[in-house]
Structures are given as C-alpha cells and as structure tokens.
Amino acid sequence: MKQNCCTWFIVAFITSQSLLAQGKFAGSYRSLLNKAYQDKAQLTLLNGFVMQGSVYVGDLSISWYRKGNLAVALFETISKNGYLVRDVLQLTNFTDSQSLRFGNCLNARAIEDEGIVAVVTMSKGELLKATSAWRWNDEIKGLESVNKTEADGISCPFQPMVSRQFTSDRWKQFVNKIYKNTAEIPTLKDYPFRDGVMLTGNIVGVNAYVKGSDAVFVFERVLEDNYRLVFDIIETTLTEAQDVRIGLCRKGNFDDVGLLAIVQKSNQKQWQAVRAWSCDVYHLSVTEAPAKEVTCLGNYGDD
C-alpha cells in the first residue's frame, strides 16, 4: 500500500510539473492547451489567422499562424483520435521582416538542435540570426525559455523546413487527415492503386495511384491500430512511356530508399528519372530531388 502511494505521488508530481511548464508563453491562447481536435476548423480561436508553415519533428507537429502583427505557434502530438495541443507560443508585435524557424536551427556551436524554436530576422544569406528563442522539452511536453545570451548565438537556415509544399488545391483537404480506409479519401475512388512501399519499418510509407496520365503519391505515417496520417500528396503527369518507382532509386551511385520518381522506360537495367522527390521520414517532409542525378531499378519483376 505504501509503495502504491509513493508511485501515485511520483506520477502526480511529474504530471503537475508538466502542466505547470506548459502554457508559460501562450498568452491569450492558453485555452488551446490540451485541446483535442481532428480538424483545424475546430480551433475557432484561430479564425482569421493564416497558416505560415508547419513541420513534424519525430512525434511532434509544429505549425504557426499569423494575423496582422500577431503570431501563434501550436505544438501538438498526434494519435488515431486526432491532434492534441501540448503547448502554445504567442508572439506580439510580429513584423514582416521576421519569421519563425524550428526543427533545423543551429546553436552557438553551429550544431543542429531540432528542439530550438526561434524568431529570426529575414536577410540575405544562407543563415538567419535569431532575435529570441525557446526550446522544446520532450519530457515535459512543453516549451522552455532560452536566455538572451544563448539566443544571440542561434542561427537558422534561410530556407524553412516545410511540410506539404507540393500539395495542389484539389488534394489539400486530405493533408493532415487521419484515416483508416481509403474510402475516407473519396477523390481517390477512381484512381487504381499502382504501388506502395514502407520507407522505414512500418512507420512511414508512400502509396502511388494512377488514373490515365495522372499519378498521385500519398505520403503517410502509420499510427496505432493501423490508422494513418496523410502528411503530403503529390500529383503529377505520367505518359505511357513512363512509370512510377518508390524506394528503388539511387542518387548518383548511392541507393536511397527515401527517393521516389517518375521514370522513363528503357531497355536499361536502371531507368532515368524525369521527376524525382526525396522523403525525410523523420521530419515527414518532401523535397524535390535533381532528376538528372536519379535512376531507378527497371523491370524488377521480370526474370
């Protein structure tokens, strides 16, 4: 009985510390803390705000919004039941010369620190200097302050880490969707399944669907009970002389399971890519790859 009481006390203490740590920088948006939802439309407090960017860092989803000189960033975890807001960052007096960076900033020793969240001043150059910063603490599921001296040594790449940058308007409604059956994505109804590959274990995968000259790649992260989160969708054209390849490509002389491509059919063992993309399975982001440098295995099903 005594041991159970001690265990309960420890759990309660850790939980209370986590709750105290959350919301310190939420300002007027503290009511969003611990809010569970499935659709951004449910976050009525953000009505009038425009999404500026978002990215995944492991199990954490970060998105930020702006309305006038006010910016709000949400830090969320994801499950089959939807999104859960873990912490909120409110920024006032936010100007057009500023931006928010997270996931790939460098600390004072020029080492990437994915926990850093920084306000940067836009300028020419590959790196932007931070004017203020915070750090995500995964143990308490909340933000911690970074002192001015440390913040002054932080810099972030000019190009932000962004998810969903290729999604066309027709498919945007399905990005960030959590589903279990493709019937929940009705636009895919007339698209026959062409290929599907898990890029890393049973966690991140890509499915390809083709209808006539239209090819669609759906990027997904597998959640519990085989629910899936759609984190990007690419729609591109495909001719009869071309095919799709996922996880069977190389850049130069190096195999890369994160590559997918539209390839030109030929009698060669390796088919040349005409368009290619690279999937970052940790940050759940997709970037365009230089097609001229990408080749993929040809008729791998033939004897």
C-alpha positions as CSV (number, residue, x, y, z in Angstrom):
1,M,0.0,0.0,0.0
2,K,2.8,2.4,0.9
3,Q,4.7,1.6,-2.3
4,N,1.5,2.3,-4.3
5,C,1.1,5.6,-2.6
6,C,4.7,6.6,-3.4
7,T,4.2,5.6,-7.0
8,W,1.0,7.6,-7.2
9,F,2.8,10.6,-5.7
10,I,5.6,10.5,-8.2
11,V,3.3,10.2,-11.1
12,A,1.2,13.1,-9.8
13,F,4.3,15.2,-9.2
14,I,5.6,14.6,-12.7
15,T,2.2,15.4,-14.2
16,S,1.8,18.6,-12.2
17,Q,5.3,19.7,-13.2
18,S,4.4,19.1,-16.8
19,L,1.2,21.1,-16.6
20,L,3.0,23.9,-14.8
21,A,5.6,24.0,-17.6
22,Q,3.0,24.2,-20.4
23,G,1.4,27.5,-21.3
24,K,4.0,29.9,-20.0
25,F,4.3,31.5,-23.4
26,A,0.7,31.0,-24.6
27,G,-0.6,34.5,-23.7
28,S,-4.3,35.0,-24.7
29,Y,-4.3,31.5,-26.3
30,R,-3.8,29.5,-23.2
31,S,-7.3,28.0,-23.6
32,L,-5.9,26.0,-26.5
33,L,-3.8,23.9,-24.2
34,N,-4.7,20.2,-24.1
35,K,-7.4,20.8,-26.7
36,A,-8.0,17.7,-28.8
37,Y,-9.4,18.1,-32.3
38,Q,-9.5,16.4,-35.7
39,D,-9.9,19.5,-38.0
40,K,-8.3,22.9,-37.8
41,A,-11.7,24.4,-38.3
42,Q,-12.4,23.3,-34.7
43,L,-9.8,25.8,-33.5
44,T,-12.2,28.8,-33.7
45,L,-9.8,30.9,-31.7
46,L,-7.6,30.9,-34.7
47,N,-10.3,32.2,-37.1
48,G,-8.8,34.9,-39.3
49,F,-5.2,33.6,-38.9
50,V,-3.3,32.4,-42.0
51,M,-1.0,29.3,-41.7
52,Q,2.6,30.3,-42.4
53,G,4.2,26.9,-42.2
54,S,4.4,23.5,-40.4
55,V,6.7,20.6,-39.9
56,Y,7.0,17.4,-38.0
57,V,9.9,16.6,-35.7
58,G,9.6,13.0,-34.6
59,D,6.3,12.6,-32.9
60,L,5.8,16.4,-32.6
61,S,3.8,18.5,-35.1
62,I,4.6,22.2,-35.1
63,S,2.5,24.8,-37.1
64,W,2.4,28.5,-36.9
65,Y,-0.2,31.1,-37.9
66,R,-0.3,34.9,-38.3
67,K,-2.9,37.7,-38.3
68,G,-1.5,41.2,-38.6
69,N,1.3,41.6,-36.1
70,L,0.2,38.6,-34.0
71,A,1.7,35.1,-34.5
72,V,0.7,31.9,-32.8
73,A,2.6,28.5,-32.9
74,L,1.0,25.2,-31.9
75,F,3.0,22.3,-30.6
76,E,0.9,19.1,-30.9
77,T,1.1,15.3,-30.7
78,I,-0.9,13.0,-33.0
79,S,-2.8,9.8,-32.5
80,K,-5.6,7.9,-34.2
81,N,-8.1,10.2,-32.3
82,G,-6.6,13.4,-33.8
83,Y,-4.4,16.2,-32.6
84,L,-3.6,17.2,-29.0
85,V,-2.3,20.7,-28.3
86,R,0.6,20.3,-25.9
87,D,1.8,23.9,-25.8
88,V,1.2,27.3,-27.5
89,L,3.6,30.2,-28.3
90,Q,2.1,33.7,-28.7
91,L,4.2,36.4,-30.4
92,T,3.1,40.0,-30.4
93,N,4.4,42.9,-32.5
94,F,5.5,40.4,-35.1
95,T,6.6,42.2,-38.3
96,D,7.0,41.4,-42.0
97,S,10.8,41.4,-41.5
98,Q,10.5,38.5,-39.1
99,S,9.8,34.8,-39.4
100,L,9.6,31.7,-37.2
101,R,12.0,28.7,-37.6
102,F,12.0,25.3,-35.9
103,G,13.4,21.8,-36.5
104,N,16.7,22.8,-38.1
105,C,18.3,25.7,-36.3
106,L,21.9,25.7,-35.2
107,N,23.1,26.5,-31.7
108,A,26.1,28.7,-30.8
109,R,28.5,25.8,-31.7
110,A,26.9,25.5,-35.1
111,I,25.4,22.2,-34.2
112,E,21.8,21.5,-35.4
113,D,19.4,21.4,-32.4
114,E,16.0,20.3,-33.5
115,G,14.4,21.4,-30.2
116,I,15.1,25.1,-30.9
117,V,12.2,27.4,-31.8
118,A,13.5,30.9,-32.9
119,V,12.3,34.2,-34.2
120,V,14.7,35.3,-36.9
121,T,15.2,38.5,-38.9
122,M,14.9,38.0,-42.6
123,S,18.0,39.0,-44.6
124,K,20.2,37.9,-47.5
125,G,22.5,34.9,-46.8
126,E,22.2,31.2,-46.0
127,L,21.8,31.7,-42.2
128,L,19.4,34.0,-40.3
129,K,20.2,35.3,-36.9
130,A,17.8,34.6,-34.1
131,T,16.5,37.5,-32.0
132,S,14.7,35.4,-29.4
133,A,14.4,31.6,-28.9
134,W,12.8,28.8,-26.9
135,R,13.5,25.1,-26.6
136,W,11.0,22.2,-26.8
137,N,11.4,19.8,-23.8
138,D,10.0,16.5,-24.8
139,E,10.0,15.2,-21.2
140,I,7.5,17.8,-20.0
141,K,5.9,18.3,-23.5
142,G,6.3,22.0,-23.2
143,L,8.5,25.0,-24.2
144,E,11.3,26.4,-22.1
145,S,12.8,29.8,-22.3
146,V,16.3,30.4,-23.8
147,N,18.3,33.3,-22.3
148,K,19.3,36.2,-24.4
149,T,23.0,35.3,-24.5
150,E,22.3,31.8,-25.9
151,A,19.6,33.1,-28.3
152,D,22.2,35.6,-29.8
153,G,24.3,32.6,-30.8
154,I,21.5,30.8,-32.6
155,S,21.1,30.9,-36.4
156,C,18.7,29.1,-38.7
157,P,18.8,28.2,-42.5
158,F,17.2,30.8,-44.8
159,Q,15.0,28.0,-46.3
160,P,12.5,26.9,-43.7
161,M,11.7,23.2,-43.1
162,V,8.2,22.9,-44.5
163,S,5.7,20.0,-45.0
164,R,3.0,19.8,-47.6
165,Q,4.7,22.1,-50.1
166,F,3.7,20.1,-53.2
167,T,0.0,19.6,-52.4
168,S,-2.3,21.0,-55.1
169,D,-5.6,22.7,-54.1
170,R,-7.6,19.6,-55.1
171,W,-5.9,17.5,-52.5
172,K,-5.2,19.9,-49.7
173,Q,-8.4,18.9,-47.8
174,F,-6.9,15.5,-47.3
175,V,-3.5,16.5,-46.0
176,N,-3.2,16.2,-42.2
177,K,-6.2,13.8,-42.4
178,I,-6.2,10.7,-40.1
179,Y,-8.0,7.8,-41.7
180,K,-8.2,4.0,-41.7
181,N,-9.8,3.2,-45.0
182,T,-9.1,4.9,-48.4
183,A,-12.9,5.3,-48.8
184,E,-12.4,8.3,-46.4
185,I,-10.4,10.0,-49.3
186,P,-13.2,9.9,-51.9
187,T,-11.1,11.7,-54.5
188,L,-9.0,8.5,-54.8
189,K,-12.1,6.5,-55.7
190,D,-11.4,6.4,-59.4
191,Y,-7.6,6.0,-59.0
192,P,-6.4,2.4,-59.2
193,F,-3.6,1.5,-56.8
194,R,-0.3,1.2,-58.6
195,D,2.4,0.7,-55.9
196,G,3.0,1.1,-52.2
197,V,6.2,1.0,-50.2
198,M,7.1,1.4,-46.5
199,L,10.2,3.6,-46.4
200,T,11.1,2.9,-42.8
201,G,10.0,-0.2,-41.0
202,N,6.2,0.0,-40.6
203,I,6.1,3.7,-39.8
204,V,6.3,5.9,-42.9
205,G,5.2,4.9,-46.4
206,V,4.1,6.1,-49.8
207,N,1.3,4.8,-52.0
208,A,1.0,5.5,-55.7
209,Y,-2.3,5.7,-57.6
210,V,-2.6,6.2,-61.3
211,K,-5.6,7.2,-63.5
212,G,-4.7,7.7,-67.2
213,S,-2.0,10.3,-67.4
214,D,-2.5,11.4,-63.7
215,A,-0.3,10.0,-61.0
216,V,-0.8,10.7,-57.3
217,F,1.6,9.9,-54.4
218,V,0.2,9.8,-50.9
219,F,2.7,10.1,-48.1
220,E,1.6,8.6,-44.8
221,R,2.7,7.9,-41.3
222,V,1.2,4.8,-39.6
223,L,-0.4,5.4,-36.2
224,E,-1.8,3.0,-33.7
225,D,-4.4,0.4,-34.8
226,N,-3.3,0.9,-38.4
227,Y,-4.7,4.4,-38.6
228,R,-2.8,6.7,-41.0
229,L,-1.8,10.3,-41.1
230,V,-1.5,11.9,-44.5
231,F,1.4,14.4,-44.4
232,D,1.8,15.2,-48.1
233,I,0.3,14.5,-51.5
234,I,1.9,14.9,-54.9
235,E,0.0,15.0,-58.1
236,T,2.0,14.8,-61.4
237,T,1.6,13.7,-65.0
238,L,2.6,10.2,-66.4
239,T,2.9,9.1,-70.0
240,E,2.6,5.6,-71.4
241,A,6.4,5.6,-71.8
242,Q,6.9,6.3,-68.1
243,D,6.3,4.5,-64.8
244,V,6.5,5.2,-61.1
245,R,9.2,4.0,-58.7
246,I,9.3,4.2,-54.9
247,G,12.2,3.0,-52.8
248,L,14.1,1.5,-55.7
249,C,16.1,4.5,-56.7
250,R,19.6,5.9,-56.3
251,K,21.1,9.3,-56.4
252,G,24.4,9.0,-58.3
253,N,26.0,5.8,-57.0
254,F,24.2,5.7,-53.7
255,D,20.9,3.9,-53.0
256,D,18.3,6.0,-51.2
257,V,15.0,4.3,-50.1
258,G,13.5,7.8,-49.5
259,L,13.6,8.6,-53.2
260,L,10.5,8.2,-55.5
261,A,10.3,9.2,-59.1
262,I,8.6,9.2,-62.4
263,V,11.0,7.3,-64.7
264,Q,11.4,6.9,-68.5
265,K,11.1,3.2,-69.5
266,S,14.0,1.8,-71.4
267,N,15.9,-1.5,-72.1
268,Q,18.5,-0.5,-69.5
269,K,18.7,-2.0,-66.0
270,Q,18.4,1.4,-64.4
271,W,15.7,3.8,-65.7
272,Q,16.3,7.5,-65.8
273,A,14.1,9.8,-63.6
274,V,12.3,12.6,-65.3
275,R,10.9,13.9,-62.0
276,A,12.0,12.9,-58.5
277,W,11.4,13.7,-54.8
278,S,13.0,12.8,-51.6
279,C,11.1,12.0,-48.4
280,D,12.5,12.8,-45.0
281,V,10.9,10.1,-42.9
282,Y,11.8,11.8,-39.5
283,H,10.6,15.3,-40.3
284,L,7.8,14.0,-42.5
285,S,8.7,16.4,-45.3
286,V,9.1,16.0,-49.1
287,T,11.6,17.9,-51.2
288,E,12.2,17.9,-55.0
289,A,15.4,15.9,-56.0
290,P,17.5,16.6,-59.1
291,A,16.0,14.2,-61.6
292,K,19.2,14.1,-63.7
293,E,21.0,12.5,-60.8
294,V,18.4,9.9,-60.0
295,T,18.0,6.5,-61.6
296,C,15.7,3.6,-60.5
297,L,15.6,-0.1,-61.0
298,G,13.8,-1.0,-64.2
299,N,11.7,-4.2,-64.8
300,Y,12.4,-5.5,-61.3
301,G,9.5,-8.0,-61.6
302,D,10.9,-9.8,-64.7
303,D,13.0,-12.9,-64.5
